[in-house]
Amino acid sequence: MFDDKQKLARDLNRDGASFLWFQMLVGVLKAFPQDTLEKREMLDTCRHEYKHNGEETKIIEEFDSTYHSSQAVWWYTKECFLYRLVNKALRQENINLLRIYRFFIVDLCNQLEEEHRKRIVADSANNGRVIDLYRGQQLSRTEIDKLKSNTGSLISTNGFFSTTTKREVAISFANPRKTERLDIVQVLFEIQARSCLEFVIFADVKDLSAIKDENEYLFSIGAVFLIESVIFDNNESIWIIKMTATDQGAKNRKDYIEQTRVDVEETSESILFGRLLIDMGQYEDAEIYYESMLSKMSEANVNIADLYHNLGRARGYKGDLQKALHYFSLARNSRKGNEQNNPAVARILNSTGIIYGEQGNYEKAMITFNEALNIQQIYQSSVSNNQAAAQSRNVSLNIAITRSNTGWGYYLRSEYEKAKIEHNKALDIRRQFLPNEHPLIADYYSSIGTIAHAQGNYEEAQRNYNKALEIRMRTLPENHPRTVDSFQLLGELEYANGKYDRALEQFDNVRQMRISTFGSNHLSLASIYKSTGYVHLDCGRHDEAINNFNSALAICKKNLPETHPAFGDCYHLFALVEEKRGNYAVALEWCKKAHQNISAGLPKQHPFIAKILITMGNIQIRQKKYQFALTMYNNALQIQEKSFSNGQHPDIALTLSNIGSLHTLLQDFQSAKTNLDKALTICGNCFRSSHPSKARVLYNIGGMYKEMENLPESLKNFEAALDNLENTLPSNHLSTADTCYKLGWVSFELYDFTNALYYFEKCSNIYESLQTQHVQIVNEHDVRIARESIDIVRYELGIE
């Protein structure tokens, strides 16, 4: 029943969200207008499927010439092509086939609903009755185990579910048949269903069926059952699965479906079907569907603008940004004259602004969002009190979308406080109309978490990321792109907190999910390769880092213009690798190329420019060009202090730490102490526990005190740095080795030879471990010095 390729039933505890969306799709399909073209497309598909089967071909022709909607049950129960093809499409959830077979599926659903209502009316006098039903079939042992583990849980049927009042008939269907599989067992479902159930649609089809002697009751799509027990009957040598048909949770599901169908009164059902596919994350299916519609639709069709718009959305989500803009332009052009102030135009503008943002054209994105908001506000003021409440609701929800998009635009420009204001305005609107657990509410938490992350408030980011993930897991289909976004953001947070192994594991899972959904060249993969490369770079695995950065650049080249800031990001990553390798001239050239790219596309005070300036300063220090480095650091600090208005950000702390360390090199200890103390204070405000960034500041403070010959203070700060590192990073991290080396020499100078030996040996062991792993940041000179230091201390201790 839970087979991955053909799902007869769905576990609602684990996959309730997919059930909701599937129900919405079926609901939209049922609302499609019936026409002869739909019937022809269905039968052409059936003819192709059975082109080599003469007997079935005759039955298809009989159906074509004689079928009437009142015969839907009869044709479904006839052992022929319809039963097999319709059930296969439903159990595989093949969207395209469901659309094609919609002509028949809708008739069958409608006939079952009619019979269902008749029974409810007939049984209303005695408040309904309990009907005992049976279903026999064969299942694998794995499926039995899944059903056993779901005892007490709800499951839902994907397709039509056939049962009988005759137990012996059901058992006959469970009897062994020829099969090569050894894990197949006989199963009898014993089902109780109250005749007055409102949402579980089922009907006595004995008089409508092609097979009269089976006393068949047929359940419609989406029937929900509670699994009472799964027991093996030794007497009959059969598994007995007792279930109860239930309306449990159906009212909430119905309300959710209705609340999620935003704009339904403004959009044709045929367009809405594709929109639901997009919302489900099935972008490829949506594109195929809309392109099929487009091939049959004239430019004069009233739905052409909506079709262009949603086809552009599908393209945009797939990463084809230029094609998306093309379709948005066609959609806008199709809205002529007075329609330019229609809310539908605002929706097109919102989609267009998103693409501008993705392309790095942030100013143009913001202008477009403001244009959309202006149209919506004008329209909202024109909505009279007498107009339908749904119309007011929808324009409000679309204003919320624009507010949220504007918040995203401010975030891209690092105007974080303005971004929060817009996102909160969007949330206030959404909470008036949507349930607390809705994908758009999850989007809010994700956005607020991203802002907190950018501001260095990692605990707040974690809380919001988790809230977003929880809602998405419950309201979106499995592995939906939005859910994968949450996994990636949580991985970024693991990296920010120095949890490198966990970050890599998360990124690898995200990469696999992205590839399975979009293929290997989708733009979203670029960020995963960059993040993975960052982790490898911090761990000293330069080859792995550069391979990932090259993969990111290759994807950017396939999807973006070379003026996009994403290219500047890649160039900066190459600079970081070359700096670590000691290729300073090459690293500096990459920095200049990155700076040129970023400056052309982003505001001059963007934090990313500060990152490039800091890298340039680091390179200059390695070349002993201290004054030039100090200029770079100060310029970066000015940008950061303007970008992060409260001044409490880890990036500011690290820049102050770099400035302090540089003043130590210049023997300006007063300036060094001032900057390093500020950096440590910010770290205390940003991190409540150990963190690698805090360790870096403490390390630099220890170095300052060592140069000042204040060895006790130096020792104390190096020890605090080591404690932070050991609580956050892998045990053999290079930073830990370097800190141990400093502790060894301070201990030696304090004549604490025992501790000096301990730290030098620990440092040397880490170096050797990293060399074994072919980590490229281990310098042979450092390894030799560590070993020589051990020899010196052993001599002082009189150890041979």
C-alpha positions in Angstrom: 0.0 0.0 0.0 2.9 2.3 0.6 5.0 1.3 -2.5 7.1 4.3 -3.7 6.0 3.9 -7.3 2.3 3.1 -6.8 0.8 4.4 -3.6 -2.5 2.8 -2.9 -2.6 4.6 0.4 -0.8 7.4 2.1 0.4 7.6 5.8 -1.2 10.9 6.9 1.1 11.1 10.0 4.2 11.3 7.7 2.8 12.7 4.5 -0.3 14.6 5.4 0.9 17.7 3.5 1.1 15.8 0.2 -2.4 14.5 0.8 -3.7 18.0 1.2 -2.1 19.2 -2.0 -3.2 16.1 -3.9 -6.8 16.8 -2.7 -6.6 20.3 -4.0 -5.4 19.1 -7.4 -8.2 16.7 -7.6 -10.7 19.4 -6.5 -9.5 21.7 -9.3 -9.6 18.9 -11.9 -13.2 18.2 -10.9 -14.1 21.9 -11.5 -12.7 21.8 -15.1 -15.5 22.3 -17.6 -16.3 19.1 -19.5 -15.9 19.1 -23.3 -15.4 16.7 -26.2 -11.7 17.7 -26.6 -11.0 16.3 -23.1 -12.7 13.0 -24.0 -10.8 12.8 -27.3 -7.4 13.4 -25.6 -8.1 10.7 -23.0 -9.1 8.1 -25.6 -6.2 8.9 -27.9 -3.9 8.2 -24.9 -5.7 5.0 -24.2 -5.5 3.9 -27.9 -1.8 4.6 -27.9 -1.4 2.6 -24.7 -3.2 -0.4 -26.1 -2.3 -0.1 -29.8 -1.1 -3.7 -29.9 -4.1 -5.1 -28.0 -7.0 -5.7 -30.4 -9.5 -6.7 -27.7 -8.9 -3.6 -25.6 -9.0 -1.4 -28.7 -12.5 -2.7 -29.5 -13.6 -1.8 -25.9 -12.1 1.7 -26.3 -14.1 2.2 -29.5 -17.2 1.0 -27.7 -16.6 3.5 -24.9 -16.2 6.3 -27.4 -19.5 5.6 -29.2 -21.7 4.7 -26.2 -20.4 6.3 -23.0 -22.6 8.5 -20.9 -21.7 10.1 -17.5 -24.3 8.0 -15.8 -22.4 4.9 -16.7 -19.1 5.9 -15.0 -19.4 3.2 -12.2 -20.3 0.5 -14.8 -17.3 1.3 -16.9 -14.9 1.5 -13.9 -16.1 -1.9 -12.6 -15.8 -3.5 -16.0 -12.5 -5.4 -16.3 -10.9 -3.3 -19.0 -8.5 -0.4 -19.9 -10.2 2.3 -17.8 -9.8 0.5 -14.4 -6.2 -0.2 -15.0 -5.1 3.1 -16.5 -7.0 5.4 -14.1 -5.8 3.5 -11.0 -2.2 3.5 -12.3 -2.3 7.3 -12.8 -3.8 7.9 -9.4 -1.4 5.6 -7.5 1.6 7.0 -9.3 0.3 10.5 -8.9 1.2 11.2 -12.5 0.0 14.7 -12.9 -0.2 14.7 -16.7 -2.1 11.4 -16.8 -4.5 12.6 -14.1 -5.3 15.6 -16.2 -5.8 13.5 -19.3 -8.1 11.0 -17.5 -9.8 13.8 -15.7 -12.8 13.5 -18.1 -13.6 10.0 -16.7 -12.4 10.6 -13.1 -14.7 13.5 -12.6 -17.7 11.6 -13.8 -16.9 8.7 -11.5 -16.4 11.0 -8.5 -19.7 12.8 -9.2 -21.7 9.6 -9.6 -20.3 8.3 -6.3 -21.0 11.6 -4.5 -24.6 11.4 -5.8 -25.1 7.9 -4.5 -23.4 8.9 -1.3 -25.9 11.7 -0.7 -28.8 9.5 -1.4 -27.7 7.0 1.3 -27.1 9.8 3.8 -30.7 11.0 3.3 -32.1 7.5 3.4 -30.3 6.7 6.7 -30.8 10.1 8.3 -33.8 9.0 10.3 -31.8 6.6 12.5 -28.6 8.7 12.5 -26.8 6.4 10.1 -25.7 2.8 10.5 -22.5 0.9 10.6 -21.7 -0.9 7.4 -19.2 -3.9 7.5 -17.0 -4.1 4.4 -14.2 -6.3 3.3 -11.3 -6.1 0.8 -8.9 -8.9 0.0 -5.6 -8.4 -1.7 -1.9 -9.4 -1.6 0.8 -7.3 0.0 4.5 -7.6 0.7 5.8 -8.2 4.2 7.4 -4.8 4.1 4.0 -3.2 3.5 2.5 -5.3 6.4 5.3 -4.0 8.7 4.5 -0.4 7.7 0.8 -1.0 8.4 1.6 -2.5 11.8 3.8 0.4 12.7 1.0 2.7 11.8 -1.6 1.1 14.1 -3.7 3.9 15.6 -2.8 6.2 12.7 -4.7 7.5 9.7 -4.1 6.5 6.1 -5.7 7.8 3.0 -6.4 6.1 -0.3 -5.0 7.8 -3.3 -7.3 6.2 -5.8 -10.7 4.6 -5.8 -11.0 1.8 -3.2 -13.1 -1.2 -3.9 -14.7 -3.3 -1.1 -17.5 -5.8 -0.7 -20.1 -6.8 1.9 -19.3 -10.5 1.2 -16.3 -11.7 3.3 -15.9 -14.8 1.1 -15.6 -12.7 -2.1 -12.9 -10.5 -0.5 -10.9 -13.6 0.6 -11.1 -14.9 -3.0 -9.2 -11.8 -4.1 -6.6 -12.5 -1.4 -5.9 -16.0 -2.5 -2.4 -16.8 -3.8 -1.8 -16.1 -7.5 1.2 -16.9 -9.6 4.1 -14.6 -8.6 7.9 -14.8 -8.5 8.0 -12.7 -5.3 8.5 -14.8 -2.1 7.5 -11.9 0.3 3.9 -11.7 -0.8 1.2 -12.5 1.8 -2.6 -12.7 1.9 -4.4 -9.8 3.5 -8.0 -9.2 4.4 -9.1 -5.7 5.3 -12.1 -5.6 7.6 -13.6 -2.1 7.4 -16.4 -0.4 9.4 -18.0 2.7 7.9 -20.8 4.7 9.3 -23.3 5.5 6.5 -23.6 9.1 7.7 -19.9 10.1 7.1 -19.8 13.5 5.5 -16.3 13.6 4.0 -15.5 10.0 3.2 -17.4 9.4 0.0 -18.5 5.8 -0.6 -21.4 4.2 -2.3 -23.2 0.9 -2.8 -22.6 0.3 -6.5 -24.1 -3.2 -6.7 -26.9 -2.0 -9.1 -24.5 0.2 -11.1 -21.7 -2.3 -11.4 -20.7 -4.3 -14.4 -20.3 -7.3 -12.0 -23.6 -7.8 -10.1 -22.7 -10.6 -7.7 -19.8 -9.0 -5.7 -22.0 -6.7 -3.6 -19.5 -3.9 -4.1 -19.1 -0.7 -2.2 -16.7 1.8 -3.9 -14.8 4.5 -1.9 -13.9 7.7 -3.8 -10.5 9.3 -4.0 -9.0 10.5 -0.7 -11.0 8.3 1.7 -9.4 8.3 5.2 -9.2 5.3 7.5 -8.0 4.7 11.0 -5.9 1.5 11.4 -7.3 -0.3 14.4 -5.1 -3.5 14.3 -2.9 -5.6 12.2 -3.0 -9.3 13.3 -2.1 -12.6 11.6 -5.0 -15.1 11.8 -3.4 -18.6 12.2 -6.6 -20.4 11.6 -7.2 -18.9 8.2 -3.5 -18.2 7.5 -4.2 -14.6 6.5 -3.4 -11.1 7.8 -6.4 -9.3 9.2 -6.2 -5.5 9.0 -9.1 -3.8 10.8 -9.8 -0.2 9.8 -12.5 2.4 10.4 -13.5 4.9 7.8 -13.4 8.3 9.5 -14.1 12.0 9.0 -11.4 12.8 11.6 -9.6 16.0 10.7 -11.6 16.4 7.5 -13.1 19.7 8.5 -9.6 21.2 9.2 -8.4 19.8 5.9 -11.3 21.3 4.0 -10.8 24.7 5.6 -7.1 24.6 4.8 -7.7 23.8 1.2 -10.2 26.6 0.8 -7.9 29.1 2.5 -5.0 28.0 0.3 -6.9 28.5 -3.0 -6.0 32.2 -3.1 -7.3 34.1 -6.2 -9.5 31.2 -7.3 -12.3 33.6 -8.3 -9.9 35.6 -10.4 -8.3 32.7 -12.2 -9.7 29.9 -14.5 -9.6 26.4 -13.1 -7.2 25.4 -15.9 -4.7 28.1 -14.9 -5.2 27.3 -11.2 -4.3 23.7 -11.8 -0.8 24.7 -13.0 -0.5 27.2 -10.2 -1.0 24.4 -7.7 1.7 22.4 -9.4 4.1 25.3 -9.0 3.1 25.7 -5.3 3.8 22.0 -4.8 7.3 22.5 -6.3 6.5 20.5 -9.4 7.9 23.1 -11.7 8.7 20.7 -14.6 5.2 19.4 -14.6 3.8 22.9 -14.5 5.9 24.0 -17.4 4.9 21.1 -19.5 1.2 21.6 -18.7 1.3 25.4 -19.5 3.2 24.9 -22.7 0.6 22.3 -23.8 -2.1 24.9 -23.0 -0.2 27.6 -24.9 0.1 25.5 -28.0 -3.8 25.4 -28.2 -4.5 28.9 -27.0 -4.9 32.1 -29.2 -3.5 35.5 -28.2 -7.1 36.7 -27.9 -8.0 34.2 -25.2 -9.0 35.9 -21.9 -6.6 33.6 -20.0 -3.5 34.3 -22.1 -2.0 36.8 -19.7 -2.4 34.5 -16.7 -0.9 31.6 -18.7 2.2 33.7 -19.7 2.6 34.8 -16.1 2.5 31.4 -14.6 4.6 29.9 -17.3 7.2 32.5 -16.5 6.9 31.6 -12.8 7.6 28.0 -13.6 10.6 29.0 -15.7 11.9 31.3 -13.0 11.7 28.6 -10.3 13.6 26.2 -12.6 16.4 28.9 -12.8 15.7 30.1 -16.4 15.6 33.8 -15.4 15.8 35.3 -18.9 13.0 33.1 -20.2 10.9 34.0 -17.1 11.3 37.7 -17.8 10.3 37.1 -21.4 7.0 35.5 -20.4 6.4 38.2 -17.7 6.8 40.8 -20.4 4.3 39.0 -22.6 1.9 38.8 -19.7 2.2 42.5 -19.0 1.7 43.4 -22.7 -1.4 41.3 -22.7 -2.9 43.5 -20.0 -3.9 46.5 -22.1 -5.6 49.8 -21.4 -7.4 50.0 -18.1 -6.1 46.6 -17.2 -2.7 48.2 -16.4 -4.1 49.0 -12.9 -5.5 45.5 -12.4 -4.2 43.6 -9.4 -3.2 40.9 -11.9 -0.6 43.4 -13.2 0.7 43.8 -9.7 1.2 40.1 -9.5 3.2 40.1 -12.7 5.3 43.0 -11.4 6.0 41.1 -8.2 7.2 38.1 -10.2 9.3 40.4 -12.3 10.9 42.0 -9.3 11.9 38.7 -7.9 13.8 37.9 -11.1 15.5 41.3 -11.0 16.6 40.5 -7.4 17.8 37.0 -8.5 19.8 38.7 -11.2 21.4 41.0 -8.7 19.6 44.1 -10.0 18.4 45.1 -6.5 17.4 48.7 -7.3 15.3 47.7 -10.2 13.7 45.0 -8.1 12.7 47.5 -5.4 11.3 49.9 -8.0 9.2 47.1 -9.5 7.9 46.1 -6.0 6.9 49.7 -5.3 5.1 49.9 -8.6 3.1 46.7 -7.7 2.3 48.0 -4.2 1.0 51.3 -5.7 -1.4 49.4 -8.0 -2.6 47.2 -5.2 -3.3 50.1 -2.8 -5.2 52.1 -5.5 -7.3 49.0 -6.2 -7.9 48.3 -2.5 -9.2 51.8 -1.9 -11.7 51.2 -4.8 -13.1 48.0 -3.3 -16.6 48.9 -1.9 -18.0 47.5 1.2 -20.7 45.7 -0.9 -18.2 43.7 -2.9 -17.4 40.1 -2.0 -15.3 39.6 1.1 -13.1 37.2 -0.9 -12.1 40.0 -3.2 -10.9 42.2 -0.3 -9.2 39.2 1.2 -7.3 38.4 -1.9 -6.1 41.9 -2.6 -4.9 42.1 1.1 -3.0 38.8 0.7 -1.4 40.1 -2.5 -0.3 43.3 -0.7 1.3 41.0 1.9 3.2 39.3 -0.9 4.5 42.6 -2.1 5.4 43.7 1.4 7.3 40.4 1.9 9.1 40.9 -1.5 10.0 44.4 -0.5 11.5 43.0 2.8 13.5 40.6 0.7 14.8 43.5 -1.4 15.8 45.4 1.7 17.6 42.3 3.0 19.5 42.0 -0.3 20.7 45.6 0.2 21.6 44.8 3.9 18.9 47.2 5.2 17.9 44.7 7.8 15.7 46.9 10.0 13.7 48.1 7.1 13.4 44.4 5.9 12.0 43.4 9.3 9.4 46.2 9.2 8.1 45.0 5.8 8.1 41.3 6.7 6.1 42.1 9.9 3.6 44.1 7.9 3.1 41.1 5.6 2.7 38.8 8.7 0.0 41.1 10.2 -2.0 40.8 7.0 -1.5 37.0 6.6 -2.6 36.3 10.2 -5.9 37.9 9.5 -6.7 35.4 6.7 -4.5 32.3 7.0 -4.1 29.6 9.6 -1.0 29.7 11.8 0.4 26.7 10.0 0.5 27.9 6.4 3.4 27.9 4.0 3.3 31.7 3.8 3.6 32.0 7.6 6.6 29.7 7.3 8.1 32.0 4.7 7.9 34.8 7.3 9.9 32.8 9.9 12.4 31.8 7.3 12.9 35.4 6.2 13.2 36.8 9.8 15.6 33.9 10.6 17.8 34.9 7.6 17.9 38.5 8.8 18.9 37.4 12.3 21.5 35.1 10.8 22.9 38.0 8.7 23.0 40.2 11.8 24.9 37.5 13.8 21.9 36.6 16.1 22.4 32.9 15.6 20.1 31.7 18.4 17.2 33.8 17.0 18.0 32.5 13.6 17.9 29.0 14.8 14.5 29.5 16.4 13.0 31.0 13.3 14.5 28.5 11.0 13.1 25.6 13.1 9.6 27.2 13.1 9.7 27.6 9.3 10.9 24.0 8.9 8.2 22.6 11.2 5.4 24.3 9.3 6.8 23.4 5.9 7.2 19.7 6.9 3.5 19.7 7.9 2.0 21.8 5.1 4.2 21.1 2.0 4.7 17.9 0.0 7.8 15.8 0.8 11.1 17.3 -0.4 9.4 20.5 -1.5 12.0 23.2 -2.6 11.0 25.4 0.3 11.6 22.6 2.8 15.0 22.0 1.2 15.7 25.7 1.6 15.1 25.3 5.4 17.6 22.4 5.5 20.2 24.5 3.7 19.7 27.5 6.0 20.1 25.2 9.0 23.3 23.9 7.5 24.6 27.4 7.0 23.9 28.0 10.7 25.9 24.8 11.6 28.8 26.2 9.6 28.5 29.6 11.2 28.7 27.9 14.6 31.7 25.9 13.6 29.9 22.5 13.4 31.7 21.6 10.2 30.9 17.9 10.0 27.2 18.5 10.6 27.2 21.3 8.0 28.8 19.1 5.4 26.3 16.3 6.0 23.4 18.8 5.7 24.8 20.3 2.5 25.3 16.9 0.9 21.7 16.0 1.6 20.4 19.3 0.2 22.6 18.9 -2.9 21.1 15.4 -3.6 17.6 16.7 -3.1 18.2 19.7 -5.4 19.6 17.4 -8.1 16.7 15.0 -7.9 14.2 17.8 -8.2 15.9 20.2 -10.7 18.8 18.3 -12.3 22.5 19.1 -12.0 22.6 22.6 -13.5 19.9 24.5 -11.5 21.0 27.8 -10.0 20.1 26.8 -6.5 23.0 24.3 -6.6 25.6 27.1 -6.9 25.0 28.2 -3.3 25.3 24.6 -2.1 28.6 24.2 -3.8 29.8 27.5 -2.4 28.8 26.6 1.1 30.4 23.1 0.8 33.6 24.7 -0.5 33.7 27.1 2.4 33.7 24.2 4.9 36.5 22.4 3.0 38.5 25.7 2.9 38.2 26.2 6.7 39.3 22.6 7.2 42.3 23.1 4.9 41.1 20.9 2.1 42.0 23.3 -0.7 41.5 21.0 -3.7 38.0 20.0 -2.5 37.2 23.7 -1.9 38.4 24.8 -5.3 36.5 22.0 -7.0 33.2 23.1 -5.3 33.9 26.8 -6.1 34.5 25.9 -9.8 31.2 23.9 -9.8 29.4 27.0 -8.5 31.0 29.2 -11.1 30.1 26.8 -13.9 26.4 26.8 -12.8 26.4 30.6 -12.6 27.8 30.8 -16.2 24.9 28.6 -17.4 22.2 30.7 -15.7 23.3 34.3 -15.1 24.9 37.2 -17.0 28.5 37.8 -16.0 27.6 41.1 -14.4 25.7 39.3 -11.7 27.2 39.6 -8.1 27.2 35.8 -7.9 30.3 35.9 -10.2 32.0 38.4 -7.9 31.3 36.0 -5.0 33.0 33.2 -6.9 36.0 35.4 -7.7 36.3 36.2 -4.0 36.2 32.5 -3.1 39.1 31.8 -5.5 41.0 34.6 -3.8 40.5 33.0 -0.4 41.9 29.7 -1.7 44.9 31.3 -3.3 45.6 33.3 -0.1 45.7 30.1 1.9 48.0 28.5 -0.7 50.4 31.5 -0.4 49.8 32.7 -3.9 49.3 36.3 -2.8 49.7 38.1 -6.2 47.1 35.7 -7.7 44.8 36.1 -4.7 45.0 39.9 -5.0 44.0 39.8 -8.7 41.0 37.7 -7.9 40.0 40.2 -5.2 40.3 43.1 -7.6 38.1 41.3 -10.1 35.6 40.5 -7.4 35.6 44.1 -6.2 35.0 45.4 -9.7 32.1 43.0 -10.3 30.4 43.6 -6.9 30.8 47.4 -7.0 29.1 47.6 -10.4 26.0 45.7 -9.1 25.6 46.4 -5.4 25.5 49.6 -3.2 28.9 51.0 -2.3 28.2 50.3 1.4 27.2 46.6 0.9 28.8 44.3 3.5 30.1 42.0 0.7 32.4 44.8 -0.4 33.7 44.9 3.2 34.5 41.2 3.0 36.6 41.7 -0.2 38.5 44.6 1.5 39.2 42.5 4.5 40.6 39.7 2.3 42.8 42.3 0.5 44.0 43.5 3.9 44.9 40.0 5.0 46.9 39.5 1.8 48.8 42.7 2.4 49.6 41.7 6.0 51.1 38.5 4.7 53.3 40.6 2.4 54.1 42.9 5.4 52.4 45.9 3.8 50.9 46.9 7.1 49.7 50.5 6.4 47.9 49.4 3.2 46.3 46.6 5.2 45.2 49.0 7.9 43.5 51.2 5.2 41.6 48.2 3.9 40.5 47.2 7.3 39.3 50.6 8.3 37.3 51.0 5.0 35.7 47.7 5.7 34.8 48.6 9.2 33.1 51.8 8.1 30.9 49.8 5.7 30.1 47.2 8.4 29.2 49.8 11.0 26.8 51.5 8.5 25.3 48.2 7.4 24.9 46.7 10.9 23.3 49.6 12.7 23.4 48.2 16.2 27.1 47.5 15.8 26.7 44.1 17.4 27.7 41.7 14.6 30.3 39.0 14.4 31.7 40.5 11.2 32.5 43.7 13.0 34.1 41.8 15.8 36.4 40.0 13.4 37.3 43.2 11.6 38.1 44.9 15.0 40.1 41.8 15.9 42.1 42.0 12.6 42.8 45.7 13.3 43.9 45.0 16.8 46.2 42.2 15.6 47.7 44.6 13.0 48.3 47.2 15.7 50.1 44.5 17.7 52.4 44.0 14.7 53.0 47.7 14.6 53.8 47.7 18.4 50.9 50.1 19.0 49.5 48.2 22.0 47.1 50.8 23.2 45.3 50.8 19.9 45.5 47.0 19.7 43.9 46.6 23.2 41.1 49.1 22.4 40.1 47.3 19.2 40.5 43.8 20.7 38.5 44.6 23.8 35.6 46.0 21.6 35.8 42.8 19.5 35.6 40.6 22.6 32.6 42.6 24.0 30.7 42.1 20.7 31.5 38.4 20.7 30.1 38.2 24.2 26.9 39.8 23.0 26.6 37.6 19.9 27.6 34.2 21.3 26.4 32.9 24.6 28.6 29.9 24.4 31.9 28.9 22.7 32.4 29.9 19.1 35.4 29.9 16.6 35.0 33.7 16.1 35.4 34.3 19.8 38.4 32.0 19.8 40.0 34.0 17.1 39.6 37.2 19.1 41.0 35.6 22.3 43.9 34.2 20.3 44.8 37.7 19.0 44.5 39.1 22.6 46.8 36.4 23.8 49.3 37.3 21.0 49.1 41.0 22.0 49.9 40.2 25.7 52.7 37.9 24.6 54.3 40.8 22.6 53.8 43.1 25.6 55.6 40.4 27.7 52.6 40.0 30.0 52.8 36.2 29.9 50.2 35.3 32.6 47.5 37.3 30.6 48.8 35.8 27.4 48.4 32.3 28.8 44.9 33.0 30.1 43.7 34.2 26.8 45.3 31.4 24.8 43.7 28.9 27.1 40.3 30.5 26.7 40.8 30.4 22.9 41.7 26.7 23.1 38.6 26.0 25.2 36.4 27.7 22.6 38.0 25.8 19.8 37.8 22.4 21.5 34.1 22.9 22.2 33.2 23.8 18.6 35.7 22.5 16.0 37.0 19.1 15.1 39.7 17.9 17.5 42.4 18.1 14.8 41.6 21.5 13.4 44.6 23.6 12.4 43.4 26.5 14.6 43.6 24.2 17.6 47.2 23.2 16.6 48.3 26.8 16.2 46.8 27.8 19.6 48.5 24.8 21.3 51.8 25.9 19.8 51.4 29.4 21.3 50.4 27.9 24.6 53.5 25.7 24.5 55.8 28.7 24.1 54.2 30.8 26.7 54.3 27.9 29.1 58.0 27.4 28.2 58.8 31.1 28.9 57.0 30.7 32.2 59.3 27.7 32.9 56.3 25.4 33.0 58.1 22.8 31.0 55.5 20.0 31.6 52.6 21.9 30.2 54.9 23.2 27.4 55.7 19.6 26.4 52.0 18.7 26.6 51.0 21.6 24.2 53.8 21.1 21.8 53.1 17.4 21.5 49.4 18.1 21.0 50.3 20.6 18.3 52.6 18.2 16.6 50.1 15.3 16.7 47.5 17.5 15.0 50.0 18.5 12.3 50.8 14.9 11.6 47.1 14.0 11.5 46.4 16.7 9.0 49.4 15.7 6.9 48.1 12.1 6.8 44.8 13.5 5.5 46.7 15.5 2.9 45.4 18.8 4.3 47.3 21.5 2.4 47.4 24.3 4.9 50.0 22.5 7.1 53.3 24.2 6.5 56.4 22.0 6.6 58.2 24.7 8.4 55.6 24.8 11.2 55.8 21.0 11.5 59.6 21.1 11.8 59.5 23.9 14.4 56.9 22.0 16.5 59.1 18.9 16.5 62.2 21.0 17.4 60.2 22.7 20.2 59.4 19.3 21.6 63.1 18.4 21.6 64.0 21.6 23.4 61.5 21.0 26.2 62.4 17.4 26.6 66.0 18.5 27.0 64.9 21.0 29.7 63.0 18.2 31.4 66.0 15.8 31.1 64.0 13.4 29.0 66.1 11.4 26.5 
